Amino acid sequence: MKTLDIIQGFCDHVFRDKKGNRIFPNIFVGKWEADLLEVTRSRLTYEYEVKVSRCDFHKDKKKSDKYGKNKFDVVTSGQRTNYFYYIVPKGLIKPDEVPDFAGLIYAYEGSVQCYTLEKGRYAVKRIFFEVVKPAQKVSDMKADDNFICKLDLSMYYRYHQMRRDNYKNKE
């Protein structure tokens, strides 16, 4: 299972929930980078970090910014998000390996049985998600209009950059 598969599967999962939450994949806001960022209707933020190898998971502890703070320091200070989760392939990491504040979600592949008159019965492959360890709330701060506007603009620019790149590749 690849990182992109998990990200696309989780975006589909959030859209199917129909709760009105917004999901932003591979988002950059200032110095803040997240594999997935979800903003709920009540403006709480959930950051999801996707890891597909144990080595990648352990590298997170060693990464630091130019001020010497690592990701865990910034998350627990309440400056980034309300909840922080790791999403990993099922069984890759045990719940006791993640930091106390972080939650753990297992991703696994499965299929859903569908039926239509034209095709009859058929299976559709999907990625399912299971919350193994719930995250602790690290901040009471809610996303304001300015922050949400920055997220929207970031997605807008990325979308149009992709369209320009695709257009250039077709020439």
Buried (B, 14 or more C-beta within 10 A) or exposed (E): BEBEBBBEBBBEBBEEEEEEBBBBBBBEBEEBEBBBBBBBEEBBBBBBBBBBEEEBBEEBEEEEEEEEEEBBEBBBEEEBBBBBBBBBBBEBBEEEBBBEBBBBBBBBEEEEEEEEEEEEEEEEEBBBBEEBBEBBEBBEBEBEEEBBEBBEEBBEEBEEEEEEEEEEEEE
